[in-house]
Amino acid sequence: MSCDMSSLLCGSCKAITFTMLLEGFVHPKRFTDVVVSGRTCKLCRLMVCMYSKLQIKSPWSPYEVEKSYDTISDSLPSLPVVSRELIGLDELPYFETLEKPVDYLPWKREYVMDFTSRPKPVLRYGNFGGGSTIQVSACEDSYYHSPEMVPLRDVTTCAAPRNYTMLRKWLKNCMETHKRCRPSGQNSVSDLSCESVALPIRLVDVGSPAGEMCPFLAETRGKRGSYLTLSHRWGTHKKTETTKDNIHRFKQALPMDELPQTFKDAIISAKIRDIFESSSCTLAAVHALDDDSNDQGLFLPHNDPLAVRMCCPVKRKAVPKASAKVLNAAGRNCVWKYEWLKKGQGEADISDIIRHNTIVLRPSIASLRYKMRGSKWYNRGWVFQERVLSRRIIYYTGDKVYWDCLQEQGDEQGVETPQSSRNAWFSSEAMAASNAHSFVKMLAREYSTCELSKRKDNLLAVMGVCNKFGYYYGQTFHAGIPDDGTGQSLLWHASKDSMPQYKDFHAPSWTWAGRSGKPSYYIPEPLETISESLISHMSFYTRTDCDSNNPHGICEGTCISGDVSLIAPVGELSRGQKLYDMKFEGYNGPTESAPSQLLIWVLGSGVHASGISTFRIDSETGTIVYNPRNLFLPWHTEILEDSSGHCIGYLVPDVSRSSNEPISERCIDIIGLETLADSPTRYRRIGRGRILCNAWLAQCTEEKITIG
């Protein structure tokens, strides 16, 4: 095997054949020599960068290793790697050891099973020495690109005709067959008229594909139709905005020279009318300004420094004209005989040979789900409702083009699994009480960690989603908390660290919206139990006002004040020591690694959802290194004690203070309250917790209380 520029590969890498990649092989160079060769050979460099994932003292990603290769490569051969062995014991389920790097790097192909026959000899992914996954792809006119050989297409430019053809097919199929992507109440997929929606007051008319007319700002005047939206980060560059001074000029023609490149590229996409004219869709510029640099537009060139383009020319007699498939003695489809053709045969012929016989090895590109969650675009506050409410989204990223609707997802390579990972929160199929509570948990978990340029937008940026939720589920949102009548929406807690109040935005104590940090509704349900609500007559009263009287002088008029009133059992408990400071009789280790039979008396049967501990032995010192299990409660969790000093539950404070045998179990989820000075029946929330003692509820009295 060789590449289009033979100087980019060493002699050992040029000798690698397609059959070797398909069946597996061991690279002939020692690992220490591969590291040295990686300074000039692209494939050796890729091998080392991907193998570095296993090296315990190497904190870098493959691309960070590549960027600093000349600086750090000398230390890589001596860095140990992690090896994990399954033991299966409760006290020692896994055993990890630190070992020396391998002497030689073996290539192993990942098999694809169709569950109806033996594994297919298909080349999609593989790895060297068990390191990070390497993706194998081929351009569409390569002999190797076929479902039986290399099924993945190589990436191309975002605006390539091939991508528009795929987008056209996806949108047509979505509109005609996807029930989940229809507006709620419109289950008929044959009636495309329901795609017509009320248009915004103003839209950009992009003109015809031929470009005879310059794009301009159009007044819709109550018309219905379909349109595209653009979701992207603004960045710090100069913005082109519609104002009273320029609106009349914009209605005549937009100043194309003044528009950001992302706007220009979005207009180009919108001009492909045969794709978008009958569907509503969101164009997401995910990569745009992810590093806060100048706007580079939607159509970034794909520039992967670790991608290796490799050519496998073959003798004419070995490959038929119409196909690159030849049956070998084992009866499998593969190319089995190779010969590097000399340049003396003609430059033009060599160019054609290279194009038709090229495959590409590169680090595996992240799936749509992980690509989005790791982008700055995904974590912007105003983007949250754009991605939740959009029925169809096309993602332009620095790696490739993805698309996603409420039923199907895909990408230009053909990698993504067809089933969409998005939830159709507002489709007729999804409207149920359990789905409503799942939406509330998602809203708190994801939106609370989004970034906003202005804190005053904390609730404004999610109002559209909350209003639509209320319309479909009949539950009104109050400062980010829905009135579900059961009190479940009040059972949030700090998932990791304390959640102090914002200084420039204030909200009641019963909502997470006025606090920094990440809330969670997750505490494992007790085993074999049925939940029932212990509260009744819950009601909210909120107003746009600031009860704190703007102590720091930086509130901007969007603070929320108000109370929630309800009838519920009320009892008194004492806050004890922190959970992770507890000591158990007969056990001297840390709390998080205590046996489940001890923790179950404090945490209930939910402790079984807390994973397992692992241990590692350092081969250099011979000492055991402890890897703790992850309990479902944060580090500032406190123990709750009754009047006798007995531990009967726990509390996760909103703000931290400075200071195997089954059992019969009844758990009571609680909200921790403190009495306010102005009224003995008015309280301030301090946290969320759970009571494990069956008898404690009998000591409570049912009262009507108000939480401010």
Salt bridges, closest charged atoms under 4 A:
GLU23 OE2 - ARG332 NH2 2.78
GLU66 OE2 - ARG45 NE 3.24
ASP70 OD1 - ARG39 NH1 3.61
ASP74 OD1 - ARG39 NH2 2.97
GLU96 OE2 - ARG84 NH2 2.79
GLU96 OE1 - ARG616 NH2 2.74
ASP103 OD1 - ARG30 NH2 3.69
ASP114 OD2 - LYS120 NZ 3.81
ASP141 OD2 - ARG355 NE 3.23
GLU148 OE1 - LYS325 NZ 3.79
ASP154 OD2 - ARG309 NH1 2.99
ASP154 OD1 - ARG362 NH2 2.93
GLU176 OE2 - LYS172 NZ 3.21
GLU195 OE2 - ARG182 NH1 2.97
GLU195 OE2 - ARG391 NH1 3.58
GLU195 OE2 - ARG392 NH2 2.66
ASP205 OD1 - ARG273 NH2 3.90
GLU219 OE2 - ARG202 NE 3.52
GLU219 OE2 - LYS251 NZ 2.77
ASP274 OD2 - ARG168 NH2 2.96
ASP292 OD1 - ARG233 NH2 2.86
ASP292 OD2 - LYS376 NZ 3.80
ASP304 OD2 - ARG362 NH1 3.17
GLU339 OE1 - LYS315 NZ 3.67
ASP352 OD1 - ARG355 NH1 3.14
ASP399 OD2 - LYS371 NZ 2.42
ASP404 OD2 - ARG422 NE 3.96
ASP411 OD2 - LYS400 NZ 2.71
GLU412 OE1 - ARG162 NH2 2.78
GLU412 OE2 - HIS302 NE2 3.94
GLU446 OE2 - ARG373 NH2 3.48
GLU446 OE1 - ARG387 NH1 3.12
GLU446 OE2 - ARG445 NH2 3.98
GLU451 OE1 - ARG380 NH1 3.48
ASP545 OD2 - ARG543 NE 3.71
ASP547 OD1 - ARG543 NH2 3.03
ASP563 OD1 - ARG682 NH2 2.78
GLU638 OE1 - ARG575 NE 2.73
GLU638 OE2 - ARG657 NE 2.92
ASP642 OD2 - HIS646 ND1 3.91
ASP654 OD2 - ARG515 NH2 3.94
ASP654 OD2 - ARG685 NE 3.04
ASP669 OD1 - ARG688 NH2 3.82
ASP669 OD1 - ARG690 NE 2.85
GLU674 OE1 - ARG684 NH2 2.69
ASP678 OD2 - ARG682 NH1 3.47
